[in-house]
Amino acid sequence: MDVVSPPPVVGVVRRNVAGTRNEDLYSWQDEALEEMDSTLSIQQYIQQMIRSDSKNVDRIVEMASEGQDEGVWKYEQIRQLCMELNGLAVKLQPECLPSVCTQMIATKQWIFLCAAHSAPRECPAIDYARHTLDGAASLLNSNKYFPSRVSIRDSSLQKLSSVCRRVYRIFSHAYYHHRAIYDEFEESTSLCKRFSVFVVKYNLMAKEHLLVPIQDIQD
């Protein structure tokens, strides 16, 4: 009986197979956005740029082409930012205890209320972070507001500014109350800088609401 070989794989196989060593993860060749044949191509392209150089935030947040749908671009960027921000929340847990950080605060002028309850109220900072990131994930994965990853209604896009304002407060609290953790995380990810550049560029937050000093934004 003749053995028929499988057809050759065309394009880039974007998959980490079981048993891949850590240093070999994501070792496939980079692809141009227009060559990515997937409904998740924008997410894949953003993640590709982050792996290439996470400190080049201007390149990461800049839309890939003039014909790109800006609403989809903003949605996918916010999804990615929230996913990565979970990493900072995890690092805060051993130090940001409910008994120590009893409120979600940044500077002394700001106390943030948690919107995860039937009526907004104060929460310990780490609970605020968990509730807010869970709420953002629930909204961004909602079939009611975001049933498609290739086309997004204007009414749904209006909710993105609120998501940005709320999750940004996690950066603010970490910067002013857990500086060593913040600095280590930011050095390895440039996530707060990328977040800040992104929300200003796409008019999702005003500069005066960015409490963490970022030189390229404040200047």
TORMISE-981258 format. One record per residue: residue in three letters; x, y, z of N, C-alpha, C in turn. Coordinates in pm, whole numbers, padded with zeros to 5 digits, always signed. Atoms other than C-alpha are relative to their C-alpha. Layout:
N
alaXYZXYZXYZ
...
This chain:
219
met+00085-00120+00000+00000+00000+00000+00088+00125+00000
asp-00079-00123+00008+00142+00333-00104-00039+00096+00111
val+00022-00102-00104+00182+00598+00166-00004+00136-00069
val+00018-00131+00062+00050+00935+00056+00047+00106+00098
ser-00050-00107-00086+00242+01230+00199-00103+00111+00009
pro+00093-00112-00012+00036+01518+00336+00044+00116-00087
pro-00038-00114+00083+00025+01831+00122+00089+00095+00077
pro-00090-00093-00070+00295+02088+00202-00078+00113+00063
val+00064-00111-00069+00202+02361+00447+00039+00129-00068
val-00024-00126+00066+00165+02696+00277-00012+00112+00103
gly+00006-00111-00094+00245+03012+00475+00071-00034+00130
val-00066+00014-00128+00363+03051+00831-00088-00079+00096
val+00072+00077-00100+00257+02792+01088+00023+00067+00136
arg-00013-00079-00123+00191+03001+01399-00050-00084+00117
arg+00044+00090-00105+00179+02733+01665+00120-00047+00082
asn-00099+00058-00089+00385+02634+01969-00044-00143+00032
val+00039+00139-00021+00374+02254+01973+00035-00042+00142
ala-00026+00052-00135+00369+02057+02297+00147-00039+00013
gly-00139+00034-00025+00716+02025+02446+00098+00104-00049
thr-00091-00106+00047+00857+02344+02291+00069+00065+00120
arg-00075-00064-00108+01132+02490+02510-00034+00148+00006
asn+00037-00140-00021+01075+02836+02655+00073+00093-00096
glu-00078-00088+00086+01355+02992+02452-00037-00015-00148
asp+00039+00023+00139+01204+02850+02131-00145+00038-00028
leu+00139-00039+00022+00850+02980+02179-00009+00113-00102
tyr+00029-00105+00099+00707+03196+01901+00117+00020-00097
ser-00120-00011+00083+01006+03119+01681-00031+00000-00150
trp+00033-00002+00143+00815+03135+01352+00038+00135-00062
gln-00037-00120+00076+00891+03391+01084-00110+00105+00010
asp+00098-00109-00002+00724+03732+01105-00073+00009-00133
glu+00083-00015+00119+00443+03804+00860-00054+00142-00007
ala+00070-00126+00019+00301+04122+00713-00148-00020+00029
leu+00141+00012-00037-00054+04193+00828-00085-00050-00116
glu+00084+00038+00115-00198+04157+00478+00020-00146-00040
glu-00024+00141+00031-00049+03806+00458-00062-00093+00105
met+00060+00081-00106-00219+03687+00777-00145-00032-00036
asp+00133+00045+00042-00524+03484+00683-00076-00055+00120
ser+00069+00041-00123-00725+03480+01004-00090+00112+00047
thr+00085-00102-00061-01010+03660+01178+00068+00064+00120
leu-00076-00054-00113-00757+03716+01460+00130+00064-00046
ser-00126-00050+00057-00496+03870+01231+00049+00127+00070
ile-00044-00124-00067-00494+04209+01410+00065-00033+00133
gln-00060+00042-00127-00432+04045+01747+00137-00064-00023
gln-00126+00067+00028-00159+03827+01597+00107+00101-00042
tyr-00095-00101+00047+00005+04127+01430+00050+00085+00116
ile-00039-00080-00117+00005+04334+01752+00096-00081+00088
gln-00085+00084-00084+00154+04044+01949+00136-00024-00066
gln-00126+00016+00073+00416+03994+01678+00090+00122+00020
met-00080-00122-00017+00528+04357+01709+00051+00011+00144
ile-00043-00005-00140+00541+04332+02090+00119-00094+00022
arg-00111+00095-00014+00763+04023+02071+00125+00051-00070
ser-00113-00051+00076+00983+04197+01816+00075+00108+00078
asp-00064-00108-00078+01048+04506+02033-00109+00068+00084
ser+00106-00052-00086+00819+04582+02326+00021+00146+00038
lys-00028-00139-00037+00990+04918+02384-00032+00099-00112
asn+00034-00087+00113+00902+05054+02041-00151+00023-00001
val+00144-00012-00021+00559+05166+02158-00068+00076-00113
asp+00061-00075+00110+00500+05413+01875-00033-00092-00117
arg+00024+00095+00110+00532+05136+01618-00114-00096+00035
ile+00102+00096-00040+00309+04902+01819-00140+00059-00010
val+00135-00059-00003+00019+05146+01852-00041+00061-00133
glu+00032-00060+00130+00041+05289+01499-00075-00101-00087
met+00077+00089+00084-00222+05141+01269+00086-00052-00115
ala-00088+00069+00094-00069+04893+01026-00012+00054-00142
ser+00020-00049+00136-00217+05048+00711-00108+00107+00000
glu+00099-00106+00011-00427+05340+00595-00141-00055-00010
gly+00133+00060+00016-00715+05109+00513-00050-00076+00121
gln+00038+00074-00120-00723+04954+00860-00121+00064+00067
asp+00116-00047-00075-01053+04984+01049+00047+00047+00137
glu-00052-00055-00125-00968+05216+01340-00072-00057+00122
gly+00075+00057-00112-01244+05077+01563+00051-00137+00039
val-00053+00134-00027-01117+04720+01530+00141+00010+00058
trp-00137-00019-00050-00759+04841+01584+00000+00040+00147
lys+00006-00044-00139-00851+05020+01908-00049-00114+00089
tyr+00053+00113-00079-01052+04721+02031+00107-00104+00026
glu-00102+00104-00016-00770+04474+01969+00115+00049+00086
gln-00106-00054-00085-00512+04703+02128-00041-00004+00147
ile+00046-00001-00139-00722+04737+02443-00010-00142+00054
arg+00002+00141-00044-00779+04361+02461+00141-00045+00040
gln-00138+00042-00027-00403+04306+02443+00055+00069+00124
leu-00048-00074-00117-00325+04577+02699-00058-00057+00129
cys+00063+00056-00120-00574+04432+02947+00057-00138+00033
met-00058+00132-00024-00436+04081+02902+00137+00012+00067
glu-00133-00018-00057-00083+04202+02976-00004+00064+00138
leu+00011-00067-00130-00197+04419+03267-00030-00099+00112
asn+00019+00104-00100-00304+04102+03446+00134-00042+00061
gly-00132+00035-00053+00068+04033+03481+00043+00092+00111
leu-00033-00093-00108+00114+04347+03689-00086-00027+00122
ala+00089+00030-00112-00188+04259+03903+00050-00122+00078
val-00054+00120-00066-00035+03918+03976+00123+00036+00084
lys-00121-00039-00073+00298+04075+04078-00032+00084+00124
leu+00038-00083-00114+00117+04313+04314-00055-00081+00117
gln+00075+00074-00101-00063+04038+04507+00075-00025+00131
pro-00067+00027-00128+00208+03947+04765+00017+00124+00088
glu-00029-00123-00074+00254+04312+04866-00124+00087+00019
cys+00119-00086-00002-00075+04487+04788-00114-00075+00069
leu+00097+00079-00078-00273+04317+05065-00121+00085+00038
pro+00119-00077-00040-00631+04419+05153+00015+00070+00134
ser-00020-00061-00131-00515+04491+05506+00096+00118-00005
val-00098-00108+00015-00243+04727+05378-00054+00110-00091
cys+00057-00095+00097-00395+04894+05071-00152-00013+00005
thr+00143+00017-00025-00749+04932+05196-00086+00076-00100
gln+00072-00076+00101-00846+05175+04916+00080-00001-00130
met-00069-00018+00128-00768+05209+04548+00031+00148-00015
ile-00042-00139+00006-00572+05531+04557+00127+00011-00084
ala-00126-00031+00067-00295+05693+04356+00069+00106+00084
thr-00047-00107-00087-00191+06032+04489-00106+00024+00107
lys+00094-00028-00108-00360+06170+04799-00128+00067-00049
gln+00115-00070+00054-00599+06361+04576-00102-00093-00065
trp+00085+00090+00076-00748+06053+04412-00032-00126+00079
ile+00050+00127-00052-00960+05774+04562-00100-00052-00102
phe+00083+00053+00107-01121+05547+04304-00103-00098+00055
leu+00107+00090-00039-01453+05371+04353-00010-00114-00100
cys+00009+00120+00083-01505+05019+04221-00140-00009-00061
ala+00128+00004+00071-01780+04992+03957-00055-00141-00014
ala+00045+00139+00016-01816+04614+03991-00118-00034+00090
his+00109+00026-00094-02083+04647+04260-00129+00067-00048
ser+00128-00057+00042-02452+04738+04232+00002+00152+00009
ala-00027-00144-00009-02352+05086+04347+00150+00016+00021
pro-00146-00016-00015-01989+05206+04308+00039+00026+00145
arg-00046-00018-00139-01801+05182+04639+00149-00027+00009
glu-00142+00023-00022-01453+05165+04785+00029-00149+00012
cys-00048+00137-00006-01260+04841+04752+00148+00003+00037
pro-00146+00011-00010-00915+04730+04867+00062+00002-00140
ala-00060-00022+00132-00675+04810+04585+00012-00128-00082
ile-00018+00123+00077-00604+04449+04488-00134-00055-00045
asp+00133+00043+00042-00976+04369+04481-00050+00088-00114
tyr+00037-00090+00109-01034+04677+04267+00066-00046-00130
ala-00071+00045+00120-00769+04551+04024-00063-00126-00058
arg+00061+00125+00048-00923+04204+04005-00137+00026-00059
his+00136-00027+00048-01278+04332+03970+00002+00075-00132
thr-00004-00083+00120-01183+04587+03706+00050-00078-00120
leu-00050+00081+00111-00980+04347+03493-00101-00108-00039
asp+00105+00098+00031-01254+04082+03521-00114+00067-00076
gly+00106-00072+00067-01512+04342+03421+00037+00037-00143
ala-00047-00034+00135-01303+04455+03125-00001-00122-00090
ala-00002+00123+00080-01256+04096+03007-00142-00042-00037
ser+00139+00036+00026-01629+04030+03040-00060+00087-00109
leu+00054-00091+00101-01718+04338+02836+00062-00026-00136
leu-00070+00014+00128-01454+04288+02566-00029-00133-00068
asn+00036+00131+00056-01563+03925+02519-00150-00019-00010
ser+00146+00008+00002-01934+04006+02525-00053-00011-00143
asn+00063+00014+00131-02131+03879+02226-00104+00109-00025
lys+00099-00107+00015-02381+04155+02294+00064+00126-00058
tyr-00063-00124+00042-02139+04444+02247+00107-00020-00108
phe-00109+00025+00096-01856+04284+02046-00016-00139-00061
pro+00023+00133+00059-02001+03993+01846+00098-00036-00111
ser-00092+00024+00112-01737+04031+01573+00136+00060+00032
arg-00136-00053-00014-01360+04082+01564+00044+00071-00128
val-00036-00064+00126-01368+04227+01212-00081+00126-00027
ser+00082-00120+00017-01638+04495+01245-00067+00029+00134
ile+00050-00037-00133-01747+04686+01557-00091+00121-00012
arg+00097-00111+00004-02051+04910+01606+00052+00121+00076
asp-00040-00124-00066-01999+05273+01703-00049+00004+00144
ser+00054-00001-00137-02222+05227+02009+00085-00084+00094
ser-00088+00085-00082-01988+04953+02134+00135+00068+00022
leu-00129-00068-00012-01674+05158+02066-00003+00107+00109
gln+00011-00104-00101-01805+05425+02303+00033-00052+00139
lys-00030+00058-00130-01748+05185+02592+00149-00015+00026
leu-00143+00024-00015-01373+05161+02531+00068+00105+00087
ser-00061-00105-00081-01289+05495+02693-00017-00031+00149
ser+00025+00034-00140-01448+05382+03020+00090-00113+00046
val-00090+00111-00033-01249+05058+03013+00141+00053+00024
cys-00136-00054-00012-00926+05252+02961+00018+00078+00131
arg-00011-00081-00122-00991+05497+03246+00009-00089+00124
arg+00004+00084-00120-01067+05221+03494+00123-00087+00016
val-00116+00089-00014-00784+04980+03416+00129+00080+00018
tyr-00121-00082-00016-00530+05265+03398+00031+00026+00147
arg-00020-00028-00142-00581+05322+03771+00089-00105+00068
ile-00089+00104-00054-00394+04996+03835+00145+00045-00016
phe-00134-00057+00018-00083+05156+03686+00026+00110+00103
ser-00018-00113-00091-00137+05467+03898+00027-00047+00142
his-00019+00051-00136-00169+05273+04223+00137-00066+00014
ala-00129+00069-00007+00134+05057+04145+00115+00101+00001
tyr-00108-00099+00009+00348+05360+04056+00020+00074+00132
tyr-00011-00083-00121+00271+05559+04373+00010-00080+00129
his+00002+00076-00125+00243+05275+04626+00080-00130-00004
his-00081+00122+00012+00446+04980+04493+00104+00024-00109
arg-00087-00051+00107+00717+05157+04298+00100-00105-00049
ala-00099+00099+00042+00972+04875+04296-00063-00103-00093
ile+00070+00097+00085+00719+04631+04151-00033+00065-00135
tyr+00033-00071+00123+00603+04890+03899+00123+00014-00090
asp-00120-00026+00080+00957+04976+03787+00052-00128-00066
glu-00049+00127+00057+01057+04612+03738-00090-00045-00115
phe+00095+00041+00103+00741+04536+03541+00010+00090-00123
glu-00004-00094+00111+00763+04850+03329+00130-00013-00078
glu-00129+00016+00068+01130+04794+03250-00004-00117-00097
ser+00003+00119+00084+01051+04452+03105-00110+00004-00106
thr+00115+00001+00091+00725+04542+02925-00028+00133-00071
ser+00039-00134+00049+00696+04922+02868-00151+00012-00015
leu+00144+00008+00018+00326+04854+02919-00070+00132+00033
cys+00065-00127-00036+00232+05178+03097+00030+00107-00105
lys-00033-00096+00106+00416+05384+02837-00082-00029-00124
arg+00079+00035+00119+00245+05193+02555-00147+00036+00020
phe+00139-00032-00031-00093+05232+02725-00022+00151-00012
ser+00014-00146-00002-00040+05606+02774+00007+00059-00141
val-00012-00048+00137+00077+05669+02418-00125-00036-00081
phe+00117+00047+00074-00214+05466+02283-00125+00081+00032
val+00125-00067-00034-00495+05633+02478+00000+00148-00038
val-00008-00140+00044-00369+05984+02397-00012+00007-00152
lys+00001-00001+00146-00314+05905+02028-00141-00017-00056
tyr+00134+00031+00051-00668+05770+01986-00112+00066+00082
asn+00098-00084-00072-00840+06022+02219-00092-00081+00091
leu+00076+00082-00094-00951+05762+02472+00013+00050+00143
met-00019-00065-00129-00816+05954+02774+00069+00133-00022
ala-00066-00130+00007-00711+06312+02833+00135-00008+00073
lys-00133+00001-00061-00346+06382+02921-00004+00028+00149
glu+00004-00038-00142-00443+06538+03255-00047-00114+00090
his+00043+00115-00080-00588+06204+03369+00108-00107+00009
leu-00111+00095-00006-00256+06025+03317+00090+00039+00116
leu-00068-00038-00124-00109+06029+03667+00143-00050+00007
val-00138+00052+00000+00206+05827+03594+00081+00083-00098
pro-00081-00082+00091+00477+06055+03452+00063-00083-00112
ile-00061+00062+00120+00569+05948+03098+00056+00115-00083
gln-00066-00116+00059+00821+06182+02939-00056+00035-00138
asp+00045-00027+00136+00702+06144+02579-00143+00051-00005
ile+00140-00045-00003+00344+06222+02686-00009+00139+00063
gln+00014-00125-00073+00387+06508+02935+00072+00116-00066
asp-00079-00109+00061+00643+06704+02732-00081+00071-00108
